[in-house]
Amino acid sequence: MFESYLTGLIVCGGLIIAIGAQNAYVLSQAIRREHHWLAAGLCMVSDVTLFTLGMFGVSAALMAMPEALEILRWLGVAFLGWLAVQAFVRAGRGRGALEVGEAKRRSLKGVLFTTLAVTLLNPQVYLDTLLLIPAVGAQQENATTFVAGASSASVMWFGLLAWSGSAMAPILSRPMAWRIIDGAIGVMMAAIAIHLAANGSLQG
């Protein structure tokens, strides 16, 4: 039983730790301290739900509708491109624009909606959680324990992102630090969008 748990923990951990759009977004929210724990919690709930659905056979239905993944692919490209443009604009404007953004904090609804979009518009999420992870889980002695291990990996990873980003926020008060962070996020989002458009899959 413990072996099944450990397998789920390692397999899922290896898939989600690769920095992708979802991880970059949660980390950026944590650094800004804008509803970051709720955003991380929503990612955790989404992962646990998808892991569970995958083990109960939703993966078979998804494989029967490849056009659904194709639609999600291009929606994801458009959304990631929009996030990249926003990050580049913030990097160009610098700290002054960020301070205005802090005075007018994003609404909880806006943060949660963006978190859901970054999560659900990524076809790789479905390939990982509904196909790959259940495929490994089906070979385990205890599927429930395997899902528990996979879910634990998600909870620990997104909890770490939320905590570490928030803890680093006081250190990252210099204008140049924010320009670098937003520029890096913009490059990351753009690169992921290009990779998704060219290859049809991405990590994170």
Buried (B, 14 or more C-beta within 10 A) or exposed (E): EEEBBBBBBBBBBEBBBEBBBBBBBBBBBBBBBBBBBBBBBBBBBBBBEBBBBBBEEBBEEBEEEEEEBEEBBBBBBEBBBBBBEBBBEBBEBBBEBBEEBEEEEBEEEEBBEBBBBBBBBBBBBBBBBBBBBBEBBEEBEBBBBBBBBBBBBBBBBBBBBBBEBBEBBEEBEEEEBBBEBBBBBBBBBBEBBBBBBEEBBBBB
